[in-house]
Amino acid sequence: MNRMMKKNTIVYIAFALFLSSCSLDENPVHFVSRENFFRTESECRAAVNSCYRPLKSIYQNKFLAVTEACNDLFTSSSSGKTDFTLAVSPAQPQFGLQIWQYGYQGVMYCNECIEMIGRSGIDENSKSMMTGEARILRALYYYLLTNVFNGVPFYTCMVESHETLEEIRKLPRTEANTIRYELYRDLEENVLPYYDAHPELKLRGSEVAEQRAGYPLALMLMAKFAMWYEDWDAALAPLEALEELYGELTEARYPLEETMWSRKNTAESIFEIQHAWSETGVQFYSTIAPSMYPKLDKDGGWYDGVYMPEIGTTVTRFNVLTCTAYYAIYFSKKSTSKVEDTGKANALMNPLPLKFTEYNEATGRYDTEIDLEAFRTGIRTDDGKKVDRRSMIALGFGRTDNGETFKAVKMYGKPYCGPKFWCPGMVTNHDDNNYKIFRYADAVLMMAECHNRNGDIAKALKYVNYTRTRAGIDPVSGFLSEDEMMAEIQNERARELGGEMHRKFDLVRWGIWYSRTVTYNYTNPVLSENIRPYHRYYPIPDTECALSGYVLTNDEYNDQY
């Protein structure tokens, strides 16, 4: 399956033991083989804890590149052979290799837990709970693998012998929707009945003990799977169960400010990657936050002309994402009139909380500055237009307490990614934000899409307007066709979830990734030169194809060479 699996030692999969608790914080003391493990409930719990570990190796800034740097909303200035420019091939899979290796490591760990805990002599209730948790995590790993690679080898057995390992290594691709259907049924038949028998455990993600994978994540993955194979009723069943659990998406219940990643385990959360860092404790390095930071002028907290030490004074910046003109930009015409360029004023996040100031001879435009009144009231002072409150969180304009504006915003009306992704007090690249992988607003917009696909546009409007109302903008109203409603949903998912590592998966599922990316992500010449329709999925690394005896192939990619 991969080079790690090639070694016989992997037949005896090692799991971390922990010093003092069943916490998801990794603090391994020693490792043991299965024949001397899974004897007690604490040993089984430690094994399940190990199933979480590969997730942190996947959710890094290069995964951000895979999902957000090459779409219609964000772009990067990177010119190297990286995931940011789709410089990928079977021989150079870039981050695809890490997704493959850690994705299958997670699958392998989960399969081991399901089998061995099932055989163990621990209490039946604990056994069902822990094997269910492992099944949910296995579904999450296959969710990632199928979204990134399309069809992949699918197996749910334990690697119990060298012979089993050899058989698994020779598995061909299984069609992605077949995998999704099988995992939907696995969660439905082997996980949900446990929660039906224990309704007190039907909790929101933030309420699950230690924020582990639980009931809401199982429901979310089932819905995601069903939407890929376009069974809208099958998707609505778990989504309606989530609605029963979470209720209406309102500002009172789920404040918009709590969508920021520095606000950990908030009520809207369905599943978050848990992170913690301290100078004296375990050091967690990640580069998602500094990939979303404004231009760094110098250490000491200066960012593109604005002093903001509260977000870090010694930040290491990486390939940075910036918005495309389709997502958010604010230009004046090259004239003496203070009028937005009509071609730019239709960006998804416009109108922005900005206003025109003095004429800039160097740029031939009026400069802009932060409209502090708009931040306070949600209404722009120069034209009375409502501002989408999500733009104030997802986009970075400068200091919103005194109006100091980033140079790129001031001169070109181009905001950075915003405080939703920033990590207050960050040191170098010690990003201790939690990554909000799934949250309830995503599920709400999925319900809108399912109802629209079923022809119930009135219900679709109801759900799409939940997110718009919370954002402080007018609801969609009037008669819309199914296609018009679908366009509204696609745009609303961009506004609500932009930057949260979903966009490419959405565009690929809708069949519009290539056309949208070519149309709107045109400022990086290397990306424009590299991009091809087959890049909607990553290639399986050549090394893995070789290990399979070339049972695994990359036909779309190989046709190009």
ZAMIVO-517779 format. One record per residue (C-alpha): x, y, z; residue in one letter. Coordinates in steps of 0.2 Angstrom, whole numbers, padded with zeros to 4 digits, always signed. Layout:
<atoms>
XYZa...
</atoms>
This chain:
<atoms>
+0000+0000+0000m+0014+0012+0004n+0033+0011+0008r+0029+0011+0027m+0017-0004+0025m+0031-0014+0015k+0040-0017+0031k+0035-0032+0041n+0036-0023+0057t+0020-0014+0052i+0011-0030+0053v+0013-0027+0072y+0006-0010+0072i+0013+0001+0086a+0001+0012+0096f+0006+0026+0108a+0003+0024+0127l+0000+0040+0137f+0007+0046+0153l-0008+0051+0163s-0024+0051+0154s-0034+0047+0138c-0030+0064+0131s-0028+0067+0112l-0012+0076+0115d+0002+0065+0109e+0015+0061+0122n+0021+0043+0119p+0031+0034+0132v+0034+0017+0123h+0027+0006+0110f+0020-0012+0110v+0014-0025+0098s-0004-0031+0096r+0000-0048+0105e+0004-0039+0121n-0009-0025+0119f-0028-0022+0119f-0030-0031+0135r-0038-0017+0145t-0049-0002+0142e-0035+0010+0144s-0024+0001+0132e-0039+0001+0119c-0041+0019+0122r-0023+0023+0119a-0024+0013+0103a-0039+0024+0097v-0029+0040+0101n-0016+0035+0089s-0029+0035+0075c-0029+0054+0076y-0011+0057+0074r-0010+0056+0055p-0023+0070+0053l-0010+0083+0060k+0002+0077+0046s-0011+0080+0033i-0019+0096+0039y-0004+0108+0035q-0001+0123+0024n+0002+0112+0009k-0015+0104+0011f-0021+0122+0011l-0012+0124-0006a-0021+0108-0012v-0038+0114-0008t-0038+0133-0008e-0023+0140-0018a-0028+0133-0035c-0047+0138-0036n-0058+0153-0040d-0056+0162-0023l-0038+0162-0019f-0021+0163-0027t-0003+0163-0022s+0013+0172-0029s+0023+0156-0028s+0033+0152-0044s+0042+0136-0039g+0038+0118-0041k+0025+0117-0028t+0007+0112-0024d+0003+0131-0025f+0006+0131-0044t+0000+0113-0048l+0017+0107-0052a+0012+0089-0049v+0015+0073-0058s+0016+0055-0054p+0034+0057-0052a+0033+0073-0042q+0017+0071-0032p+0022+0085-0020q+0010+0085-0005f+0000+0071-0013g+0013+0058-0007l+0011+0064+0011q-0008+0063+0010i-0007+0046+0003w+0005+0039+0016q-0003+0047+0031y-0021+0044+0024g-0017+0025+0023y-0008+0025+0039q-0024+0032+0047g-0034+0019+0038v-0022+0005+0044m-0023+0011+0062y-0042+0012+0062c-0044-0005+0054n-0032-0012+0068e-0043-0004+0082c-0059-0010+0075i-0053-0028+0074e-0043-0029+0090m-0055-0020+0101i-0069-0030+0094g-0059-0046+0099r-0054-0039+0116s-0062-0044+0133g-0067-0026+0138i-0084-0020+0143d-0096-0022+0128e-0102-0004+0129n-0084+0003+0129s-0080-0009+0115k-0095-0002+0104s-0090+0016+0108m-0072+0014+0104m-0074+0004+0088t-0087+0016+0082g-0075+0030+0085e-0062+0021+0074a-0075+0018+0061r-0079+0037+0060i-0060+0041+0059l-0058+0028+0045r-0072+0036+0035a-0063+0053+0037l-0047+0046+0030y-0056+0039+0015y-0066+0055+0013y-0049+0064+0011l-0041+0050+0000l-0056+0050-0012t-0058+0069-0013n-0039+0071-0017v-0036+0055-0028f-0053+0050-0034n-0053+0031-0034g-0041+0023-0022v-0038+0005-0015p-0051+0001-0003f-0049-0011+0012y-0057-0013+0029t-0047-0028+0035c-0033-0028+0048m-0015-0031+0041v-0014-0047+0051e+0000-0056+0041s+0013-0053+0028h+0001-0062+0016e-0013-0050+0020t-0001-0036+0017l+0004-0043+0000e-0014-0044-0005e-0018-0026+0000i-0003-0020-0010r-0010-0027-0026k-0027-0019-0024l-0032-0009-0039p-0042+0008-0038r-0060+0006-0031t-0072+0018-0039e-0073+0033-0027a-0092+0033-0026n-0092+0014-0022t-0081+0018-0007i-0092+0032-0001r-0108+0022-0002y-0099+0007+0008e-0093+0019+0021l-0111+0028+0022y-0118+0011+0025r-0104+0006+0038d-0108+0022+0048l-0127+0019+0047e-0126+0001+0052e-0112+0000+0064n-0111+0017+0072v-0128+0026+0073l-0136+0012+0082p-0124+0014+0097y-0130+0033+0098y-0148+0028+0096d-0146+0016+0111a-0136+0030+0120h-0146+0046+0116p-0137+0056+0130e-0121+0054+0119l-0129+0063+0104k-0119+0079+0107l-0113+0094+0097r-0095+0092+0093g-0089+0105+0106s-0099+0095+0119e-0091+0078+0115v-0078+0072+0128a-0061+0079+0123e-0069+0084+0107q-0066+0067+0099r-0074+0060+0083a-0092+0057+0088g-0110+0057+0083y-0110+0074+0073p-0094+0069+0063l-0102+0053+0058a-0118+0062+0052l-0107+0075+0042m-0097+0062+0033l-0112+0052+0029m-0120+0068+0021a-0104+0072+0012k-0102+0055+0005f-0121+0054-0001a-0119+0071-0010m-0104+0065-0020w-0115+0051-0027y-0130+0062-0029e-0142+0053-0017d-0150+0069-0010w-0162+0060+0001d-0148+0050+0009a-0139+0066+0012a-0154+0074+0020l-0157+0060+0033a-0140+0064+0042p-0141+0082+0039l-0159+0083+0047e-0152+0074+0062a-0138+0087+0063l-0152+0100+0062e-0161+0092+0077e-0145+0093+0087l-0139+0110+0082y-0155+0119+0079g-0157+0136+0069e-0141+0144+0063l-0143+0161+0071t-0131+0175+0078e-0138+0172+0096a-0134+0154+0096r-0119+0154+0085y-0110+0171+0085p-0101+0174+0069l-0085+0179+0078e-0084+0161+0084e-0080+0155+0067t-0062+0162+0070m-0050+0147+0071w-0042+0155+0087s-0059+0152+0096r-0057+0134+0100k-0071+0121+0101n-0086+0133+0099t-0104+0128+0099a-0105+0128+0080e-0090+0116+0078s-0093+0098+0071i-0075+0093+0071f-0059+0102+0074e-0041+0097+0074i-0035+0100+0091q-0019+0110+0093h-0009+0117+0108a+0008+0125+0110w+0018+0132+0124s+0037+0137+0125e+0039+0124+0138t+0028+0110+0132g+0025+0100+0116v+0030+0111+0101q+0017+0110+0087f+0023+0118+0071y+0011+0122+0057s+0011+0135+0043t-0008+0138+0039i-0009+0154+0049a+0007+0162+0042p+0001+0157+0025s-0014+0168+0029m-0005+0183+0036y-0003+0200+0028p+0014+0205+0020k+0027+0205+0034l+0038+0221+0034d+0050+0216+0048k+0050+0208+0065d+0042+0217+0079g+0024+0216+0072g+0024+0227+0057w+0013+0220+0043y+0012+0230+0026d+0014+0247+0034g+0003+0243+0050v+0010+0239+0067y+0000+0224+0074m+0011+0216+0087p-0004+0207+0094e-0004+0194+0080i+0014+0190+0082g+0031+0199+0082t+0042+0185+0075t+0032+0177+0062v+0039+0166+0049t+0029+0169+0033r+0027+0156+0019f+0018+0155+0002n+0004+0167+0006v-0014+0166-0001l-0022+0182-0007t-0039+0185-0014c-0044+0184-0032t-0053+0198-0039a-0068+0187-0040y-0068+0185-0021y-0065+0202-0015a-0057+0218-0022i-0061+0236-0021y-0055+0247-0036f-0059+0265-0041s-0059+0269-0059k-0044+0278-0066k-0052+0295-0065s-0056+0309-0053t-0073+0301-0048s-0074+0291-0033k-0083+0277-0041v-0080+0258-0039e-0075+0249-0055d-0091+0241-0060t-0082+0225-0066g-0074+0223-0048k-0089+0229-0038a-0098+0212-0042n-0085+0202-0032a-0093+0190-0020l-0088+0199-0004m-0092+0216-0010n-0096+0229-0004p-0081+0229+0007l-0080+0240+0023p-0069+0252+0014l-0071+0270+0008k-0062+0282-0004f-0050+0295+0002t-0037+0306-0007e-0032+0304-0026y-0016+0295-0028n-0006+0302-0043e+0006+0286-0043a-0008+0274-0045t-0021+0285-0055g-0034+0280-0042r-0042+0286-0026y-0034+0277-0011d-0045+0268+0001t-0046+0266+0020e-0055+0256+0032i-0073+0262+0035d-0074+0260+0054l-0092+0265+0055e-0095+0250+0043a-0086+0238+0055f-0097+0245+0069r-0114+0245+0061t-0112+0234+0045g-0117+0249+0034i-0105+0259+0023r-0104+0277+0027t-0102+0283+0009d-0116+0274+0000d-0127+0266+0014g-0124+0248+0007k-0124+0233+0019k-0108+0225+0022v-0106+0206+0023d-0100+0204+0041r-0090+0188+0036r-0079+0200+0026s-0073+0208+0042m-0068+0191+0048i-0062+0182+0033a-0052+0197+0026l-0038+0208+0032g-0039+0227+0030f-0028+0233+0044g-0031+0239+0061r-0050+0240+0064t-0048+0250+0081d-0040+0265+0073n-0042+0263+0054g-0024+0261+0049e-0025+0252+0033t-0013+0239+0024f-0004+0247+0009k-0011+0234-0003a-0028+0238+0003v-0025+0257+0003k-0017+0258-0014m-0026+0243-0024y-0041+0239-0013g-0035+0221-0012k-0037+0213+0006p-0027+0199+0013y-0034+0184+0022c-0041+0190+0038g-0042+0187+0057p-0052+0171+0055k-0036+0162+0051f-0023+0173+0061w-0016+0166+0077c-0014+0179+0091p+0003+0180+0098g+0011+0168+0085m+0029+0165+0087v+0038+0160+0071t+0027+0146+0064n+0019+0140+0081h+0001+0140+0075d-0009+0134+0090d-0026+0138+0082n-0038+0123+0080n-0043+0119+0062y-0061+0120+0060k-0063+0105+0048i-0082+0104+0049f-0095+0116+0056r-0113+0118+0056y-0115+0132+0043a-0107+0119+0030d-0121+0107+0034a-0134+0121+0033v-0129+0125+0015l-0128+0107+0011m-0146+0106+0016m-0150+0120+0004a-0141+0111-0010e-0150+0095-0007c-0168+0103-0006h-0164+0112-0022n-0158+0097-0031r-0175+0089-0025n-0184+0103-0033g-0189+0111-0017d-0183+0129-0020i-0193+0137-0006a-0184+0125+0007k-0167+0129-0002a-0170+0147+0001l-0174+0145+0019k-0157+0137+0022y-0146+0148+0012v-0154+0163+0020n-0149+0157+0037y-0131+0160+0033t-0135+0177+0024r-0145+0183+0039t-0132+0179+0051r-0119+0189+0040a-0130+0204+0041g-0135+0205+0022i-0152+0204+0014d-0159+0187+0011p-0162+0180-0006v-0180+0182-0012s-0191+0180-0027g-0193+0166-0039f-0177+0157-0044l-0175+0142-0056s-0165+0127-0049e-0150+0133-0059d-0151+0151-0052e-0153+0144-0034m-0138+0132-0037m-0128+0147-0042a-0133+0156-0026e-0128+0141-0015i-0111+0140-0024q-0108+0158-0021n-0114+0157-0003e-0103+0142+0001r-0088+0153-0005a-0093+0167+0006r-0096+0157+0021e-0082+0143+0019l-0069+0152+0009g-0051+0147+0015g-0058+0133+0026e-0051+0119+0015m-0067+0114+0006h-0067+0124-0010r-0058+0113-0022k-0068+0098-0017f-0084+0108-0019d-0079+0114-0037l-0074+0096-0042v-0090+0088-0036r-0100+0101-0046w-0089+0098-0061g-0083+0116-0063i-0066+0117-0055w-0056+0119-0071y-0067+0132-0079s-0069+0142-0063r-0050+0142-0059t-0044+0146-0076v-0057+0160-0077t-0053+0168-0060y-0036+0163-0054n-0026+0171-0068y-0013+0182-0059t+0000+0168-0056n+0008+0164-0073p+0015+0148-0067v-0001+0141-0062l-0010+0147-0078s+0004+0138-0088e+0003+0122-0078n-0016+0119-0075i-0025+0105-0084r-0042+0097-0082p-0034+0081-0075y-0027+0091-0060h-0044+0091-0052r-0037+0075-0044y-0019+0072-0038y-0010+0057-0046p-0005+0042-0036i+0013+0043-0032p+0024+0033-0045d+0032+0024-0030t+0016+0017-0024e+0011+0012-0042c+0028+0003-0043a+0024-0006-0026l+0008-0012-0033s+0016-0020-0048g+0008-0006-0058y-0009-0012-0054v-0012+0006-0049l-0011+0018-0063t-0013+0036-0067n-0021+0035-0084d-0026+0053-0086e-0009+0059-0081y+0001+0046-0091n-0009+0051-0107d+0000+0068-0106q+0018+0061-0106y
</atoms>
